[in-house]
Amino acid sequence: MDTHTDVLLVTANVGSLFDNLGEIQNEWLQELYKTVHSHKPQFIALHFQEVGGKDYMANMGHAEPFFWSIASSEEMKDFDRVCIYVDDKFQAEDSFTALGSIYFIHKTLKNIYQYDFNVKDFKAVSGQNKHVGSLDGVATVEKEKFPKNFWPDFKWSRKGFMRTRWIIHDQGLDLVNVHLFHDASNLIACNSSPSIYSANRNNALRYVINRISDSRYTPLPFLLFGDFNFRLDALSLVQHLSTSADVQRVKKDSSNEVEKIICEEKDNDHQVLLHIEDKMFAYLHQAVFREDNGKALLTYDKEVAAFHDVVREEDIKFPPSYPYSEEYTKPTRYMNTRCPAWCDRVLMSHTAQEFIHRGDDGEKSVVYNTVGPNVCMGDHKPVFLAFSMKTNDH
């Protein structure tokens, strides 16, 4: 007979939590627990990126206590099986990804198995399993940093992916935590469409999809959720935002290099509409990024479209997940550092989309949204997908 298992997937870039230690962590966790409480899942997967923050050498010591505080919290007490994976070994430069994943299994959920990559077989999950370190010898996880030679012209940072495989009531699936490359300069991002950063992310995501679908292990339906760093197509967006403006490209004195782009309104005392520098993106009418959940900007969200042959995504009905102000009192404002974008996503293979149960009215529906929309969660709002999974019970 068909059974349904309620699943909650959450992806969160937690760099801010570690960089401003203690300031937002408590509220952040409360928002996470509220999300768990309102969706009442039996299986939870939390994928974290940038564990330890930018200053990870100083702050990585706080990673294990942070993960453990979630696992041992009162709110999670009905989850009797927990698997924790934290790549905190920053000394291992060739393999460090700063990724962390936690999986929770509710006491009511039977028939759940996890894959052992060494023996190539599934084993029943029991108890609390905590793996912290380089994760190299851990049989239940596969982790890879993007190979350096792939991106020779490019600052090589803690980016990569980590996957676990599960069977939930006879349904096998891969869960992949992923962190792709960011935009280093807003000015360079405006040079071409797609930008060079977008091309890098495209290569990296193809690499991940090929790795998890190759012939070493039987391919399974997969869900990829993490910080993809997808950005809006800056060139087209800037053209759109400045259609009725005077656009000036200000060059550095000696060279021909553009140092800022300034768009001024033609009337209105030449009010500055848009000001772009390497690490500045200040648009006068910031509300457009939040109005109607930023719907007008979805046209410029093009990076995932290149993957429609292999992945699908639920409709986005939430504002861009990044870059929110890290000021406690401005939880819905964006910082003027980057153009707001939907960086944090949950993508799935076509085969995974087929086991999402789409109920009649009145039943639990599929929810794709942000965690803590009205609370300061750091520069990324976590993104979650809650759904009922069709499973077979023999």
LONU-797718 format. One record per residue: x, y, z of N, C-alpha, C in turn. Coordinates in steps of 0.2 Angstrom, whole numbers, padded with zeros to 4 digits, always signed. Each point is the difference from the previous one (the first is absolute). Layout:
<rs>
XYZXYZXYZ/...
</rs>
This chain:
<rs>
+0004-0006+0000-0004+0006+0000+0004+0006+0000/-0002+0006-0002+0003+0006+0000+0000+0003+0007/+0006+0002+0002+0000+0004+0006+0004+0007-0002/-0001+0005+0004+0003+0006-0001+0004+0002+0006/+0006+0002-0002+0005+0002+0005+0001+0008+0000/-0001+0003+0005+0001+0008+0000+0007+0002+0001/+0002+0003-0005+0008+0002+0000+0000+0008+0000/+0006+0002+0003+0002+0007+0000+0007+0000-0001/+0001+0004-0006+0007+0001-0002+0002+0008+0001/+0005+0001+0003+0002+0007+0002+0007+0001-0003/+0002+0006-0003+0006+0002-0002+0002+0007+0003/+0006+0000+0003+0002+0006+0004+0007+0002-0001/+0002+0006-0003+0006+0002+0001+0001+0004+0006/+0004-0003+0005+0000+0002+0007+0007+0004+0001/+0003+0003-0005+0006+0004+0001-0001+0005+0005/-0006+0004+0000-0001+0005+0004-0001-0002+0007/-0003-0006+0002-0001-0002+0006+0007-0001+0004/+0005-0002-0004+0007-0001+0003+0004+0007+0000/-0001+0004-0004+0003+0006+0000-0002+0005+0005/-0007+0000+0002-0002+0004+0005-0003-0004+0006/+0005-0004+0003-0002-0005+0004-0004+0002+0006/-0006-0004+0000-0004+0001+0006-0006+0005-0001/+0002+0005-0005-0005+0005-0001-0007-0002-0002/+0000-0004-0006-0006-0002-0003-0002-0007+0001/+0005-0004+0003-0001-0007+0000-0006-0003+0003/-0002+0004+0006-0005-0003+0004-0007+0001-0004/-0001+0006-0003-0006+0001-0004+0000-0004-0006/+0006-0001-0003+0000-0004-0006-0002-0007+0002/+0002-0003+0005-0002-0007+0002-0007+0000+0001/-0003+0005+0004-0007+0000+0001-0004+0000-0006/+0002+0004-0005-0004+0000-0007+0001-0007-0003/+0006-0003+0000+0000-0007-0002-0005-0005+0003/+0000+0001+0007-0005-0005+0003-0007+0002-0001/-0002+0006-0001-0006+0002-0002-0002-0004-0007/+0004+0000-0004-0001-0003-0007-0001-0007+0001/+0004-0003+0004+0000-0008+0002-0007-0001+0003/-0002+0004+0004-0006-0001+0004-0006+0001-0004/+0000+0005-0005-0006+0001-0004-0001-0005-0006/+0006-0003-0002-0001-0006-0005+0000-0007+0003/+0002-0001+0006+0000-0006+0003+0003-0006-0004/+0006+0001-0003+0003-0005-0004+0002-0006+0004/+0000-0006-0004+0003-0006+0003+0008-0001-0001/+0002+0004-0006+0006-0001-0002+0003+0007-0001/+0005+0003+0002+0003+0006-0001+0007+0000-0002/+0001+0004-0005+0007+0001-0003+0002+0007+0001/+0005+0002+0004+0003+0007+0000+0007+0000-0003/+0000+0004-0006+0007+0001-0003+0002+0007+0001/+0006+0000+0003+0004+0006+0002+0006+0001-0005/+0001+0007-0001+0006+0002-0004+0003+0005+0004/+0007+0001-0001+0004+0005+0003+0000-0001+0008/+0000-0006+0002+0001-0002+0007+0006+0003+0002/+0000+0004+0006+0006+0003+0003+0001+0008-0003/-0004+0002-0005+0000+0006-0002+0006+0002-0004/+0001+0007-0002+0006+0002-0004+0006-0001+0005/+0000+0001+0006+0005-0001+0004+0000-0007+0004/+0000-0005-0005-0001-0006+0003+0006-0003+0004/+0006+0003-0001+0005-0003+0004-0001+0002+0008/-0003+0006+0001-0001+0002+0007-0007-0003+0002/-0005-0001-0004-0006-0002+0002-0002-0007-0001/+0004-0004-0003-0002-0007-0001-0002-0004+0006/+0003+0002+0005-0001-0003+0007-0007+0000+0002/-0004+0005-0003-0007+0000+0002-0004-0004-0004/+0002-0003-0005-0004-0004-0005-0003-0006+0004/+0004-0004+0003-0003-0006+0003-0005+0001+0005/+0002+0005+0005-0006+0002+0005-0006+0002-0003/+0000+0004-0006-0006+0002-0003-0004-0005-0003/+0004-0005-0003-0004-0006-0003-0003-0004+0006/+0004-0001+0005-0003-0004+0005-0005+0004+0004/+0000+0006+0000-0006+0004+0004-0006-0002-0004/+0000+0000-0006-0006-0002-0004-0002-0007+0001/+0005-0005+0000-0002-0007+0001-0003-0001+0006/+0003+0003+0006-0002-0002+0006-0006+0005+0003/-0003+0004-0004-0004+0005+0002-0007-0003+0002/-0004+0003+0004-0006-0003+0003-0005+0000-0007/+0001+0004-0004-0005+0000-0006+0001-0006-0005/+0006-0003+0001+0001-0005-0005+0000-0007+0004/-0003+0000+0006+0001-0006+0004-0004-0006-0003/-0005+0001-0004-0003-0006-0003+0003-0003-0006/+0006+0003-0002+0004-0003-0005+0005-0005+0003/-0001-0006+0000+0005-0005+0004+0006-0002-0004/+0000+0002-0006+0006-0002-0004+0003+0007-0003/+0006+0001+0000+0003+0006-0002+0007-0002-0004/+0001+0003-0005+0007-0001-0004+0003+0007-0001/+0006+0001+0003+0003+0007-0001+0006-0001-0004/+0001+0005-0005+0007+0000-0003+0002+0007-0001/+0006+0001+0003+0003+0007+0000+0007+0000-0003/+0001+0003-0006+0007+0000-0002+0003+0007+0003/+0003-0001+0005+0003+0006+0004+0008+0000-0001/+0003-0005-0004+0007-0001+0000+0003+0005-0005/+0001+0007+0002+0002+0005-0004+0007-0001-0002/+0004-0004+0004+0007+0000-0001+0001-0004-0007/-0005-0005-0001+0001-0004-0006-0002+0004-0006/+0004+0005-0003-0002+0004-0005-0003-0003-0006/+0003-0006-0002-0002-0003-0006-0007-0003+0000/-0003-0001+0006-0006-0003+0001-0006+0004+0004/+0002+0006+0003-0004+0003+0005-0006+0004-0004/-0006-0002+0002-0006+0003-0004-0004+0005+0005/+0001-0001+0007-0004+0004+0004-0008-0002+0000/-0001-0006-0003-0007-0002+0000-0002-0004+0006/-0006+0000+0002-0003-0004+0006-0007-0002-0002/-0002-0006+0002-0006-0003-0001-0003-0004+0006/-0006+0001+0002-0003-0004+0005-0007-0003-0002/-0001-0006+0001-0006-0004-0001-0003-0002+0006/-0007+0001+0000-0004-0002+0006-0005-0005-0002/-0001-0005+0004-0005-0005-0002-0004-0001+0006/-0007+0001-0001-0005+0000+0005-0001-0007+0003/-0002+0000+0006-0001-0007+0003-0005-0004-0003/-0005+0004-0003-0006-0004-0004+0003-0003-0007/+0006+0002-0002+0002-0002-0007+0004-0006+0000/-0003-0006-0002+0003-0006-0001+0003-0001-0007/+0004-0005-0001+0002-0002-0007+0004+0006-0003/+0005+0002+0004+0005+0005-0003+0007-0003+0000/+0003+0001-0006+0007-0003+0000+0005+0005-0003/+0006+0000+0001+0005+0004-0003+0005-0004-0003/+0003+0003-0006+0005-0003-0004+0007+0000+0003/+0003-0005+0000+0007-0001+0001+0004+0000-0006/+0004+0005-0002+0003+0001-0006+0006-0005-0001/+0002-0003+0006+0006-0005+0000-0003-0007-0002/-0005-0002+0003-0002-0007-0002-0006+0000-0005/-0002+0006-0002-0005+0001-0005-0006-0003+0001/-0002+0001+0006-0007-0003+0003-0003+0005+0005/-0007-0001+0001-0003+0004+0004-0001-0003+0007/+0001+0004+0006-0001-0003+0006-0005+0004+0004/-0003-0004+0005-0005+0004+0004+0003+0005+0004/-0003+0006+0001+0003+0005+0004-0003-0001+0008/+0005+0001+0004-0002+0000+0007+0004+0005+0004/-0003+0003+0005+0004+0004+0005+0002+0007-0003/+0005+0002+0004+0003+0007-0002+0007-0001-0003/+0001+0002-0006+0006-0001-0003+0003+0007-0002/+0006+0001+0003+0003+0007-0001+0007-0001-0003/+0000+0003-0006+0007+0000-0003+0002+0007-0001/+0006+0002+0003+0003+0006-0001+0007+0000-0001/+0002+0004-0005+0007-0001-0002+0001+0001-0008/+0004-0004-0003+0001+0001-0007-0005-0005-0004/-0003-0004+0004-0005-0005-0003+0003-0005-0005/+0006+0000+0000+0003-0005-0006-0001-0007+0002/+0000-0002+0006-0001-0007+0001-0007-0002+0002/-0005+0004-0001-0007-0001+0002-0003-0003-0006/-0003-0006+0001-0003-0004-0005-0006+0002-0003/-0004+0004+0005-0007+0001-0002-0001+0007-0004/+0006+0003-0001+0000+0007-0004+0005+0000-0005/-0002+0003-0006+0005+0001-0005+0001+0008-0001/+0006+0002+0001+0002+0008+0000+0005+0001-0005/-0001+0006-0003+0005+0002-0005+0001+0007-0001/+0006+0003+0000+0001+0007-0001+0001+0000-0008/-0002+0006-0003+0001+0000-0007+0007+0000-0002/+0002-0004-0005+0007+0000-0002+0003+0006-0002/+0006+0002+0002+0003+0006-0001+0001+0001-0007/+0002-0005-0004+0002+0001-0007-0006+0001-0004/-0006-0001+0002-0006+0002-0003-0001+0007-0001/+0002+0004+0005-0001+0008+0000+0007+0003+0001/+0005-0001-0005+0006+0003+0001+0001+0007+0001/-0005+0004-0003+0001+0008+0001-0004+0003+0005/-0001-0004+0006-0006+0001+0004+0003-0001+0007/-0002+0005+0004+0002-0001+0008-0003-0007+0002/+0004-0004+0002-0003-0007+0002-0002+0001+0008/-0006-0001+0001-0003+0001+0007-0003-0007+0002/-0003+0001+0006-0003-0006+0003-0007-0002-0003/+0000-0002-0006-0006-0002-0003+0000-0007-0003/-0005-0003+0001-0001-0007-0003-0006-0003+0002/-0001-0007+0001-0006-0003+0001+0001-0006+0005/-0006-0002+0003+0001-0006+0004-0007-0003+0000/+0000-0007-0001-0006-0003-0001-0001-0006+0005/-0006-0002+0001-0002-0006+0004-0006-0003-0004/-0001-0007+0001-0005-0003-0004-0004-0004+0005/-0007+0000-0001-0004-0003+0005-0005-0004-0004/-0003-0004+0004-0007-0004-0002-0005+0002+0005/-0005+0003-0002-0006+0001+0005-0006-0004-0003/-0002-0005+0004-0005-0005-0002+0001-0002-0008/+0005-0003-0001+0001-0002-0007+0002+0005-0005/+0000+0006+0001+0001+0005-0005+0007+0003+0002/+0005-0002-0005+0007+0003+0000+0001+0007-0002/+0004+0004+0003+0001+0006-0002+0007+0003+0002/+0003+0004-0004+0006+0003+0002-0001+0007+0002/+0003+0003+0006-0001+0006+0002+0007+0004+0000/+0000+0005-0004+0007+0003-0001+0000+0007+0002/+0005+0002+0004+0001+0006+0003+0006+0003-0005/-0002+0006-0002+0004+0003-0005+0002+0008+0001/+0006+0002-0001+0002+0007+0000+0004+0002-0006/-0003+0004-0004+0003+0002-0007+0003+0007+0001/+0004+0002-0005+0004+0006+0000-0004+0006+0000/+0002+0006+0004-0003+0006+0000+0002+0005-0005/-0003+0006-0001+0002+0005-0004+0005+0004+0004/+0006+0000-0003+0006+0004+0004-0001+0008-0001/-0002+0002-0007-0001+0007-0001-0007+0001-0004/-0003+0005+0003-0007+0002-0003+0002+0003-0007/+0005+0003-0001+0002+0004-0007+0001-0006-0005/+0004-0005+0002+0002-0005-0005-0007-0004-0001/-0004-0001+0005-0006-0003-0001-0005+0003-0006/+0001+0007+0000-0004+0004-0005+0003+0000-0007/+0006-0003-0001+0003+0000-0007-0003-0004-0005/-0003-0006+0002-0002-0004-0005-0006-0004+0002/-0004-0003-0004-0006-0004+0001+0000-0006-0003/+0001-0006+0003+0001-0001+0007+0007+0003+0002/+0001+0001+0007+0006+0003+0002+0005-0006+0001/+0006+0002+0001+0005-0006+0000-0001-0004+0007/-0003+0004+0005-0001-0004+0006-0005-0005-0001/-0005+0002-0004-0006-0004-0001+0003-0006-0004/+0004+0001-0005+0003-0006-0003+0004-0005+0004/+0004+0003+0005+0003-0004+0005-0005-0004+0004/-0005+0003+0002-0005-0004+0004-0003-0005-0004/-0001+0001-0006-0003-0005-0005+0004-0006+0000/+0007+0001-0001+0005-0005-0001+0000-0004+0007/-0001+0003+0005+0001-0003+0007-0006-0004+0001/-0006+0002-0002-0006-0004+0001-0001-0006-0004/+0003+0001-0007+0000-0005-0004+0004-0006+0003/+0006+0003+0003+0005-0005+0003-0004-0004+0005/-0003+0003+0005-0004-0003+0005-0005-0005-0002/-0004+0002-0005-0005-0004-0003+0003-0007-0003/+0006+0002-0004+0003-0006-0003+0003-0005+0005/+0003+0003+0006+0003-0004+0005-0005-0004+0003/-0006+0002+0002-0005-0004+0003-0004-0004-0004/+0001+0001-0007-0004-0005-0004+0005-0005-0004/+0006+0000+0002+0005-0004-0004-0001-0007+0002/+0004-0005-0003-0001-0007+0001+0003-0003+0006/+0003+0004+0005+0003-0003+0006-0005-0003+0004/-0006+0003+0000-0005-0003+0005-0007+0001-0005/-0005-0004+0002-0006+0000-0004-0003+0007+0001/-0001+0003-0005-0003+0007+0000-0007+0000+0003/-0002+0005+0005-0006+0000+0003-0003+0007-0001/-0007+0001+0001-0003+0006+0000+0004+0005+0004/+0001+0006-0001+0004+0004+0004-0003+0007+0002/+0001+0003+0006-0002+0007+0001+0007+0003+0002/+0001+0006-0003+0006+0004+0001-0002+0006+0003/+0002+0001+0006-0002+0007+0003+0006+0002+0004/+0001+0007-0001+0006+0003+0002+0000+0008-0002/+0006+0003+0001+0001+0006-0003+0003+0000-0007/-0004+0001-0005+0002-0001-0007+0003+0007-0002/-0001+0005+0004+0003+0006-0002-0003+0003-0007/-0006-0003-0002-0003+0003-0006-0001+0007+0001/+0002+0004-0006-0002+0007+0001-0004+0002-0006/-0003+0006+0000-0004+0002-0005+0005+0002-0006/-0003+0000-0006+0004+0002-0006+0001+0007+0001/+0006+0002+0002+0001+0007+0002+0000+0005-0006/+0003-0002-0006+0000+0004-0006-0007+0002-0002/-0005-0005+0000-0006+0002-0003-0004+0003+0006/+0001-0001+0006-0004+0003+0006+0002+0007+0000/+0007+0002-0001+0002+0007+0001-0003+0004-0006/+0000-0003-0006-0003+0003-0006-0007+0002+0002/-0004-0005+0003-0007+0001+0001-0001+0005+0006/+0004+0000+0005-0001+0005+0005+0002+0007-0002/+0004+0000-0005+0002+0007-0002-0002+0003-0007/-0006-0003-0002-0002+0002-0007-0001+0007+0000/-0003+0003+0005-0001+0007-0001+0005+0005+0004/+0006-0003+0000+0005+0004+0004+0006+0001-0004/+0005+0004+0002+0006+0002-0003+0005-0005+0003/+0003-0004-0004+0005-0005+0003+0007+0003-0001/+0004+0000+0005+0007+0002+0000+0005-0005+0002/+0005-0002-0004+0005-0004+0002+0006+0003+0002/+0001+0001+0007+0006+0004+0002+0006-0005+0000/+0005+0003-0003+0006-0004-0001+0006+0002+0005/+0004-0005+0002+0006+0002+0004+0004+0005-0004/+0004+0004+0003+0004+0006-0003+0004-0003-0006/+0005-0005+0002+0005-0002-0004-0002-0005-0005/-0004-0004+0002-0002-0006-0004-0007+0001-0004/-0002-0005-0003-0006+0000-0004-0005-0004+0004/+0002-0001+0006-0005-0005+0004-0005+0004+0004/-0006-0003-0001-0006+0003+0003+0000-0001+0008/-0001+0006+0003+0000-0001+0008-0007+0001+0003/-0004+0004-0004-0007+0000+0002-0005+0001-0005/-0006-0002+0001-0005+0001-0005-0005+0004+0004/-0002+0006-0003-0005+0004+0003-0006+0002-0004/-0006-0002+0002-0006+0002-0004-0004+0005+0003/+0000+0006-0003-0004+0006+0003-0006+0001-0004/-0005+0002+0004-0007+0001-0004+0001+0007-0004/-0003+0000-0006+0001+0005-0004-0003+0007+0002/-0006-0001+0004-0002+0007+0003+0001-0001+0008/-0005+0002+0004+0001-0001+0007+0007+0001+0003/+0003+0006-0002+0006+0002+0002+0006-0005-0001/-0001-0004-0005+0005-0005-0001+0001-0005+0006/-0005-0002+0003+0000-0004+0006+0004-0007-0002/+0004-0002+0004+0004-0006-0002-0005-0006+0001/-0001-0004-0005-0005-0005+0000+0003-0007+0002/+0006-0001-0003+0004-0006+0001+0007+0002+0000/+0004-0003+0005+0007+0001+0001+0003-0007+0001/+0005-0002-0005+0003-0006+0000+0007+0001+0001/+0003-0004+0005+0008-0001+0000+0001-0007+0001/+0007-0002+0001+0001-0007+0001-0004-0003+0005/-0001+0003+0006-0003-0003+0005-0006+0005+0002/-0003+0003-0004-0005+0004+0001-0006+0000-0005/-0006-0001+0002-0006+0000-0005-0005+0004+0004/-0001+0006-0001-0004+0005+0003-0006+0002-0004/-0006-0003+0000-0005+0002-0004-0005+0004+0004/-0002+0006-0003-0005+0005+0004-0006-0004+0003/-0003-0003-0005-0007-0003+0002+0001-0007+0002/+0003-0001+0006+0001-0007+0002-0006-0004+0001/-0006+0003+0001-0006-0004+0001-0002-0004-0006/+0003+0001-0006-0002-0004-0005+0002-0008+0001/+0006+0000+0004+0002-0007+0002-0004-0004+0004/-0005+0004+0004-0004-0003+0005-0008-0001-0002/-0002+0005-0004-0007+0001-0003-0002-0006-0003/-0005-0003+0002-0003-0006-0004+0006-0005+0000/+0004-0001+0005+0005-0005+0001+0005+0001-0006/+0001+0006-0002+0005+0001-0005-0002-0003-0007/-0006-0001-0001-0002-0004-0006+0002+0003-0006/+0001+0007-0001+0002+0003-0006+0007-0002-0002/+0004-0002+0005+0007-0002-0001+0001-0007-0002/-0005-0004+0001+0001-0007-0002+0002-0001-0007/-0002+0004-0005+0002+0000-0007+0008+0000+0000/+0003+0003+0004+0007+0001+0000+0004-0006+0004/-0004-0004+0003+0003-0006+0003+0000-0006-0005/+0006+0000-0003+0000-0004-0006+0005-0006+0001/+0004-0001+0005+0005-0005+0001-0003-0007+0000/-0005-0001+0003-0003-0007+0001-0003-0002-0006/-0002+0004-0005-0003-0002-0006+0005-0004-0004/+0006+0001+0000+0005-0004-0003+0000-0007+0002/-0003-0002+0005+0000-0007+0003-0007-0003+0000/-0005+0003-0004-0007-0003+0000+0000-0007-0003/+0005-0002-0004+0000-0006-0002+0001-0006+0006/+0003+0003+0005+0002-0005+0006-0003+0001+0006/-0002+0007+0001-0003+0002+0007-0006+0004-0001/-0004+0000+0005-0006+0003+0001+0000+0004+0007/-0005+0005+0000+0000+0004+0006-0007+0002+0001/-0003+0000+0006-0006+0003+0002+0000+0007-0002/-0006+0003-0001-0001+0007-0002+0003+0004+0006/+0004+0005-0002+0002+0005+0006-0005+0005+0001/-0002+0001+0007-0005+0005+0002+0003+0003+0006/+0006+0001+0000+0003+0004+0006+0005+0005-0003/+0002+0005+0004+0004+0005-0003+0008-0003+0000/+0004+0003-0004+0007-0002+0000+0003-0002+0007/+0004-0005+0000+0002-0003+0007+0006+0004+0002/+0003+0004-0004+0007+0003+0002+0000+0007-0004/+0004+0005+0002+0004+0000+0007-0004+0005+0005/-0003-0003+0005-0004+0003+0005+0005+0004+0004/-0002+0006+0003+0003+0003+0005+0002-0004+0006/+0006+0000+0003+0002-0003+0006-0002+0004+0006/-0003+0006-0001-0002+0003+0006-0007-0002+0003/+0001-0002+0006-0006-0003+0004-0006+0003-0001/+0000+0007-0001-0007+0004+0000-0002+0001-0007/+0003-0003-0005-0002+0001-0007+0000-0007-0004/-0005-0004+0003+0000-0007-0003-0003-0001-0007/-0003+0005-0003-0003-0001-0007+0004+0005-0005/+0005+0004+0003+0004+0004-0005+0006-0004-0003/+0001+0002-0006+0006-0003-0004+0006+0004+0001/+0006-0002+0001+0006+0004+0000+0001+0002-0007/+0004+0006-0001+0001+0003-0006+0007-0003-0003/+0001-0006+0001+0007-0003-0002-0001-0004-0006/-0005-0003-0001-0002-0004-0006-0007+0000-0002/-0001-0001-0006-0007+0000-0003-0003-0006+0004/-0006+0001+0003-0004-0005+0003-0001-0006-0005/+0000-0006+0002+0000-0006-0004-0003-0006+0004/-0002-0005-0004-0003-0006+0003+0006-0005+0000/+0005+0001+0005+0006-0004+0000-0002-0007+0003/-0004-0001+0005-0001-0006+0004-0006-0003-0003/+0001-0007-0002-0006-0003-0004+0000-0007+0002/-0006-0003-0002-0001-0007+0000-0002-0003-0007/+0005-0004-0003-0001-0002-0006-0001-0008+0000/-0003-0003-0005-0001-0007+0000+0000-0003-0007/+0002-0006+0000+0000-0004-0006-0008-0001-0002/-0001-0001-0007-0007-0001-0002-0003-0006+0004/+0005-0005+0001-0003-0006+0004-0002+0001+0007/+0004+0005+0003-0002+0002+0007-0007+0004+0000/-0001+0004-0005-0006+0004+0000-0006-0005-0001/+0001-0006-0003-0006-0004+0000-0002-0003+0006/+0005-0001+0006-0003-0002+0006-0002+0005+0005/-0001+0006-0002-0003+0005+0004-0008-0001-0001/-0003-0001+0006-0007-0001+0000-0004+0007-0001/-0004+0001-0005-0003+0006+0000-0008-0001+0001/-0001+0001+0006-0007-0002+0003-0006+0005-0002/-0006-0003+0001-0006+0004-0001+0000+0006+0005/-0004+0005-0001-0001+0005+0005-0001-0002+0007/+0003+0003+0005-0002-0003+0006+0006-0004+0003/+0004-0003-0005+0005-0004+0002+0006+0004+0000/+0006-0002+0003+0006+0003+0001+0002+0002-0008/+0002+0006-0001+0002+0002-0007+0008+0000+0001/+0003+0001-0006+0007+0001-0001+0001+0008+0002/+0005+0001+0004+0002+0007+0002+0007+0001-0001/+0001+0006-0004+0007+0002-0002+0001+0007+0002/+0004+0001+0005+0000+0007+0003+0006+0001+0004/+0001+0006+0003+0006+0002+0004-0002-0001+0008/+0005-0001+0004-0001-0001+0007+0002+0007+0003/-0004+0002+0004+0001+0007+0004-0001+0006-0005/-0005+0000-0004+0000+0006-0004+0000+0007+0003/-0003+0000+0007+0000+0007+0003+0005+0000+0006/+0005-0004+0000+0005+0000+0005+0007+0000-0003/+0005+0003+0004+0006+0000-0003+0003-0007+0000/+0002-0003-0006+0003-0006+0000+0007+0000-0003/+0003+0006+0000+0006+0001-0003-0001+0002-0008/+0005-0001-0004+0000+0003-0007-0004-0005-0004/-0001-0006+0002-0004-0005-0004-0006-0002+0004/-0006+0001-0003-0006-0004+0003+0001-0007-0002/-0001-0004+0005+0000-0008-0001-0006-0001-0005/+0000-0005-0004-0006-0001-0004-0002-0008+0001/-0006-0001+0000-0002-0007+0002-0005-0002-0005/-0001-0007-0001-0005-0003-0004-0003-0005+0005/-0007+0000+0001-0003-0005+0004-0005-0003-0005/+0000-0007+0000-0005-0004-0004-0001-0007+0003/-0005-0003-0003-0001-0007+0002+0003-0004-0006/+0003-0005+0002+0003-0005-0005-0004-0006+0000/-0001-0002-0007-0004-0006-0001+0005-0006+0001/-0001-0004+0005+0004-0006+0001-0004-0006+0000/+0003-0006-0001-0003-0006+0000+0001-0004+0006/-0005-0003+0003+0001-0004+0006-0002-0007-0001/+0005-0004+0000-0002-0007-0001-0002-0004+0006/
</rs>
